[in-house]
Amino acid sequence: MTETAATRSLVVEREMPHPPQKLWRALTQGPLIEEWLMANDFQPVVGHRFNFRAAPMPHWNGVTDCEVLAVEPNERLSYSWNASGEEAAGGLKTIVTWTLTPAKGGGTHLRMEQSGFRPQDEANYQGAGYGWQRFIDALEQVTARLDR
């Protein structure tokens, strides 16, 4: 967790026994993203606007509007993450950045940072801390069954 005067970040890091190229596929191919995260219309093109879709729940309509901010194949992916809901005044507006670093033995050090949580986003911050752990577990499962 990183804190500044106005915002803070949630960071999840994990060593995965898969090469960066394999993880990159799971992070950037829409049907694979749907398996571990949510339904989407993602394309790994800077400037592409897309959304993640899930079943609506209390305080969230189930839609997260995003825009691809950075694409460095097999190394870094970043997109805005804008979710509307009753709990966050003005909606949750953060940035998700994935960083892949080759690790010894052919694996990858995976780092996910969701930055920009404001003080009024505390409930979303807590939920994200729980949610990203589960999503990354699912990401690892999806990646494990991919062919190289």
Phi and psi in degrees as GROMACS dihedral restraints (atoms count N, CA, C in turn):
[ dihedral_restraints ]
;  ai    aj    ak    al  type     phi  dphi    fc
    3     4     5     6     1  -118.5    20    10
    4     5     6     7     1   136.8    20    10
    6     7     8     9     1  -123.7    20    10
    7     8     9    10     1   140.8    20    10
    9    10    11    12     1  -124.5    20    10
   10    11    12    13     1  -176.1    20    10
   12    13    14    15     1   -60.2    20    10
   13    14    15    16     1   -39.4    20    10
   15    16    17    18     1  -111.2    20    10
   16    17    18    19     1   -27.3    20    10
   18    19    20    21     1  -136.3    20    10
   19    20    21    22     1   167.8    20    10
   21    22    23    24     1  -142.1    20    10
   22    23    24    25     1   167.2    20    10
   24    25    26    27     1  -121.7    20    10
   25    26    27    28     1   150.5    20    10
   27    28    29    30     1  -107.7    20    10
   28    29    30    31     1   127.9    20    10
   30    31    32    33     1  -123.7    20    10
   31    32    33    34     1   131.9    20    10
   33    34    35    36     1  -124.7    20    10
   34    35    36    37     1   126.6    20    10
   36    37    38    39     1  -125.1    20    10
   37    38    39    40     1   144.0    20    10
   39    40    41    42     1  -155.3    20    10
   40    41    42    43     1   141.5    20    10
   42    43    44    45     1   -86.8    20    10
   43    44    45    46     1   129.4    20    10
   45    46    47    48     1  -120.8    20    10
   46    47    48    49     1   142.1    20    10
   48    49    50    51     1   -83.3    20    10
   49    50    51    52     1    34.2    20    10
   51    52    53    54     1  -126.6    20    10
   52    53    54    55     1   147.2    20    10
   54    55    56    57     1   -67.9    20    10
   55    56    57    58     1   155.5    20    10
   57    58    59    60     1   -54.0    20    10
   58    59    60    61     1   -37.8    20    10
   60    61    62    63     1   -60.9    20    10
   61    62    63    64     1   -35.9    20    10
   63    64    65    66     1   -71.3    20    10
   64    65    66    67     1   -44.7    20    10
   66    67    68    69     1   -63.8    20    10
   67    68    69    70     1   -38.9    20    10
   69    70    71    72     1   -56.7    20    10
   70    71    72    73     1   -42.2    20    10
   72    73    74    75     1   -58.1    20    10
   73    74    75    76     1   -46.9    20    10
   75    76    77    78     1   -67.3    20    10
   76    77    78    79     1   -26.3    20    10
   78    79    80    81     1   -85.0    20    10
   79    80    81    82     1   -18.2    20    10
   81    82    83    84     1  -124.9    20    10
   82    83    84    85     1    -4.7    20    10
   84    85    86    87     1  -102.4    20    10
   85    86    87    88     1   117.0    20    10
   87    88    89    90     1   -46.3    20    10
   88    89    90    91     1   -50.5    20    10
   90    91    92    93     1   -62.0    20    10
   91    92    93    94     1   -34.1    20    10
   93    94    95    96     1   -72.6    20    10
   94    95    96    97     1   -40.7    20    10
   96    97    98    99     1   -57.9    20    10
   97    98    99   100     1   -39.6    20    10
   99   100   101   102     1   -61.6    20    10
  100   101   102   103     1   -32.8    20    10
  102   103   104   105     1   -69.0    20    10
  103   104   105   106     1   -33.3    20    10
  105   106   107   108     1  -109.8    20    10
  106   107   108   109     1   -15.1    20    10
  108   109   110   111     1  -126.2    20    10
  109   110   111   112     1   -83.3    20    10
  111   112   113   114     1  -157.0    20    10
  112   113   114   115     1   164.1    20    10
  114   115   116   117     1   -59.2    20    10
  115   116   117   118     1   147.9    20    10
  117   118   119   120     1  -162.7    20    10
  118   119   120   121     1   170.9    20    10
  120   121   122   123     1  -128.7    20    10
  121   122   123   124     1    43.3    20    10
  123   124   125   126     1   -69.4    20    10
  124   125   126   127     1   143.3    20    10
  126   127   128   129     1  -140.7    20    10
  127   128   129   130     1   133.9    20    10
  129   130   131   132     1   -78.1    20    10
  130   131   132   133     1    64.5    20    10
  132   133   134   135     1  -130.8    20    10
  133   134   135   136     1   122.1    20    10
  135   136   137   138     1   -55.5    20    10
  136   137   138   139     1   131.4    20    10
  138   139   140   141     1    94.4    20    10
  139   140   141   142     1   -13.5    20    10
  141   142   143   144     1   -67.5    20    10
  142   143   144   145     1   127.1    20    10
  144   145   146   147     1   -95.1    20    10
  145   146   147   148     1   133.7    20    10
  147   148   149   150     1  -148.6    20    10
  148   149   150   151     1   174.1    20    10
  150   151   152   153     1  -140.2    20    10
  151   152   153   154     1   154.8    20    10
  153   154   155   156     1   -99.5    20    10
  154   155   156   157     1   141.7    20    10
  156   157   158   159     1  -130.7    20    10
  157   158   159   160     1   133.3    20    10
  159   160   161   162     1  -141.9    20    10
  160   161   162   163     1   173.4    20    10
  162   163   164   165     1   -63.9    20    10
  163   164   165   166     1   133.9    20    10
  165   166   167   168     1   -59.1    20    10
  166   167   168   169     1   151.4    20    10
  168   169   170   171     1  -143.8    20    10
  169   170   171   172     1   169.9    20    10
  171   172   173   174     1   -53.0    20    10
  172   173   174   175     1   131.3    20    10
  174   175   176   177     1    73.6    20    10
  175   176   177   178     1     8.8    20    10
  177   178   179   180     1  -151.5    20    10
  178   179   180   181     1   131.6    20    10
  180   181   182   183     1   -81.6    20    10
  181   182   183   184     1    -0.5    20    10
  183   184   185   186     1    90.2    20    10
  184   185   186   187     1     0.5    20    10
  186   187   188   189     1  -117.8    20    10
  187   188   189   190     1   132.0    20    10
  189   190   191   192     1  -119.8    20    10
  190   191   192   193     1   116.0    20    10
  192   193   194   195     1   -86.5    20    10
  193   194   195   196     1   135.2    20    10
  195   196   197   198     1  -138.5    20    10
  196   197   198   199     1   162.7    20    10
  198   199   200   201     1  -142.7    20    10
  199   200   201   202     1   133.1    20    10
  201   202   203   204     1   -70.1    20    10
  202   203   204   205     1   126.2    20    10
  204   205   206   207     1  -105.1    20    10
  205   206   207   208     1   -32.4    20    10
  207   208   209   210     1  -152.1    20    10
  208   209   210   211     1   139.6    20    10
  210   211   212   213     1  -138.0    20    10
  211   212   213   214     1   111.4    20    10
  213   214   215   216     1  -125.5    20    10
  214   215   216   217     1    94.1    20    10
  216   217   218   219     1   -45.5    20    10
  217   218   219   220     1   132.4    20    10
  219   220   221   222     1    65.7    20    10
  220   221   222   223     1     7.8    20    10
  222   223   224   225     1  -130.0    20    10
  223   224   225   226     1   -50.0    20    10
  225   226   227   228     1  -151.1    20    10
  226   227   228   229     1   137.0    20    10
  228   229   230   231     1  -138.5    20    10
  229   230   231   232     1   133.1    20    10
  231   232   233   234     1  -139.1    20    10
  232   233   234   235     1   140.4    20    10
  234   235   236   237     1  -149.7    20    10
  235   236   237   238     1   152.8    20    10
  237   238   239   240     1   -71.5    20    10
  238   239   240   241     1   155.6    20    10
  240   241   242   243     1  -137.7    20    10
  241   242   243   244     1    99.7    20    10
  243   244   245   246     1  -119.2    20    10
  244   245   246   247     1   106.7    20    10
  246   247   248   249     1  -113.9    20    10
  247   248   249   250     1   135.0    20    10
  249   250   251   252     1   -96.8    20    10
  250   251   252   253     1   145.2    20    10
  252   253   254   255     1  -176.1    20    10
  253   254   255   256     1   166.8    20    10
  255   256   257   258     1   -71.4    20    10
  256   257   258   259     1   -28.8    20    10
  258   259   260   261     1   -76.1    20    10
  259   260   261   262     1   -30.5    20    10
  261   262   263   264     1  -105.7    20    10
  262   263   264   265     1   111.9    20    10
  264   265   266   267     1   -56.8    20    10
  265   266   267   268     1   123.7    20    10
  267   268   269   270     1    79.2    20    10
  268   269   270   271     1     2.3    20    10
  270   271   272   273     1    82.6    20    10
  271   272   273   274     1   159.4    20    10
  273   274   275   276     1   -81.0    20    10
  274   275   276   277     1   123.4    20    10
  276   277   278   279     1  -127.8    20    10
  277   278   279   280     1   102.3    20    10
  279   280   281   282     1  -133.7    20    10
  280   281   282   283     1   179.7    20    10
  282   283   284   285     1  -128.5    20    10
  283   284   285   286     1   131.7    20    10
  285   286   287   288     1  -105.3    20    10
  286   287   288   289     1   128.0    20    10
  288   289   290   291     1  -128.5    20    10
  289   290   291   292     1   125.8    20    10
  291   292   293   294     1  -103.9    20    10
  292   293   294   295     1   130.5    20    10
  294   295   296   297     1  -125.7    20    10
  295   296   297   298     1   128.7    20    10
  297   298   299   300     1  -114.0    20    10
  298   299   300   301     1   124.5    20    10
  300   301   302   303     1  -125.5    20    10
  301   302   303   304     1   124.9    20    10
  303   304   305   306     1   -56.5    20    10
  304   305   306   307     1   139.4    20    10
  306   307   308   309     1  -116.3    20    10
  307   308   309   310     1   164.2    20    10
  309   310   311   312     1   -58.7    20    10
  310   311   312   313     1   145.8    20    10
  312   313   314   315     1    81.8    20    10
  313   314   315   316     1    10.9    20    10
  315   316   317   318     1    88.5    20    10
  316   317   318   319     1     0.7    20    10
  318   319   320   321     1   -86.4    20    10
  319   320   321   322     1  -169.4    20    10
  321   322   323   324     1  -139.9    20    10
  322   323   324   325     1   137.9    20    10
  324   325   326   327     1   -88.2    20    10
  325   326   327   328     1   114.6    20    10
  327   328   329   330     1   -99.4    20    10
  328   329   330   331     1   130.0    20    10
  330   331   332   333     1  -128.1    20    10
  331   332   333   334     1   124.3    20    10
  333   334   335   336     1  -116.2    20    10
  334   335   336   337     1   125.9    20    10
  336   337   338   339     1  -124.3    20    10
  337   338   339   340     1   126.6    20    10
  339   340   341   342     1  -110.9    20    10
  340   341   342   343     1   111.6    20    10
  342   343   344   345     1  -112.7    20    10
  343   344   345   346     1   156.8    20    10
  345   346   347   348     1   102.5    20    10
  346   347   348   349     1    13.0    20    10
  348   349   350   351     1   -68.2    20    10
  349   350   351   352     1   124.6    20    10
  351   352   353   354     1   -89.1    20    10
  352   353   354   355     1   166.2    20    10
  354   355   356   357     1   -54.4    20    10
  355   356   357   358     1   -36.9    20    10
  357   358   359   360     1   -75.7    20    10
  358   359   360   361     1    -2.7    20    10
  360   361   362   363     1   -95.8    20    10
  361   362   363   364     1    16.4    20    10
  363   364   365   366     1   -54.2    20    10
  364   365   366   367     1   -44.7    20    10
  366   367   368   369     1   -62.9    20    10
  367   368   369   370     1   -40.2    20    10
  369   370   371   372     1   -67.5    20    10
  370   371   372   373     1   -38.2    20    10
  372   373   374   375     1   -60.9    20    10
  373   374   375   376     1   -46.9    20    10
  375   376   377   378     1   -62.9    20    10
  376   377   378   379     1   -44.6    20    10
  378   379   380   381     1   -63.3    20    10
  379   380   381   382     1   -39.4    20    10
  381   382   383   384     1   -64.5    20    10
  382   383   384   385     1   -38.7    20    10
  384   385   386   387     1   -58.4    20    10
  385   386   387   388     1   -40.6    20    10
  387   388   389   390     1   -74.4    20    10
  388   389   390   391     1   -47.4    20    10
  390   391   392   393     1   -62.8    20    10
  391   392   393   394     1   -44.8    20    10
  393   394   395   396     1   -64.0    20    10
  394   395   396   397     1   -34.5    20    10
  396   397   398   399     1   -59.7    20    10
  397   398   399   400     1   -44.6    20    10
  399   400   401   402     1   -67.9    20    10
  400   401   402   403     1   -43.0    20    10
  402   403   404   405     1   -61.8    20    10
  403   404   405   406     1   -41.1    20    10
  405   406   407   408     1   -70.9    20    10
  406   407   408   409     1   -33.1    20    10
  408   409   410   411     1   -58.9    20    10
  409   410   411   412     1   -45.9    20    10
  411   412   413   414     1   -66.9    20    10
  412   413   414   415     1   -37.4    20    10
  414   415   416   417     1   -58.5    20    10
  415   416   417   418     1   -43.3    20    10
  417   418   419   420     1   -64.3    20    10
  418   419   420   421     1   -39.5    20    10
  420   421   422   423     1   -64.3    20    10
  421   422   423   424     1   -43.8    20    10
  423   424   425   426     1   -63.5    20    10
  424   425   426   427     1   -45.7    20    10
  426   427   428   429     1   -62.5    20    10
  427   428   429   430     1   -39.3    20    10
  429   430   431   432     1   -60.0    20    10
  430   431   432   433     1   -30.3    20    10
  432   433   434   435     1   -94.9    20    10
  433   434   435   436     1     1.2    20    10
  435   436   437   438     1   -78.2    20    10
  436   437   438   439     1   145.1    20    10
  438   439   440   441     1   -73.6    20    10
  439   440   441   442     1   156.2    20    10
